[in-house]
Amino acid sequence: MRNLADAIENFIIRQLLEDSEDTVLVQRNELADKLSCAPSQISYVISTRFTPEKGYLVESRRGSGGFVRIVRVTPPNKEAKRRETAQALLEHWAHRGMVTAREYALLKYMLEIINADEKKKITVLQNAISKMMQVR
């Protein structure tokens, strides 16, 4: 039998693949009922497997009607990941409507003036989008 954490992760990833916006809303209690597990197990999987380092941003709202929004911030296919640049990532976000035209222009300018390697630029870009999501 598969690990419960793997089953939860696979369920969420399938939902992300079905959604053309690279975003999924998860209600812990509903998902826990559907998968016959505790809501804390859902929280554990989200906090350990859907991290910025793995290409995801997570926004959580607690309370009645609370939800967890998981956003995939990197392109899903492996080929794109191998040759990923900060500019390609930014274009992916713009194409998916994850950033406005104004945010795109500002972030693009920021990438042009930063004196850093691609890995550092991607990290800076991911941090910027994370901070922007907290404001919305």
Protein Blocks (a to p, Z undefined) as FASTA:
>chain_A
ZZfklmmmmmmmmmmmmpmnlpacddfklmmmmnopafklmmmmmmmmmcfknopacddd
edehiacddddfbdfbfklmmmgcfklmmmmmmmnopacfklmmmmmmmmmmpccdfklm
mmmmmmmmmmmmmmZZ
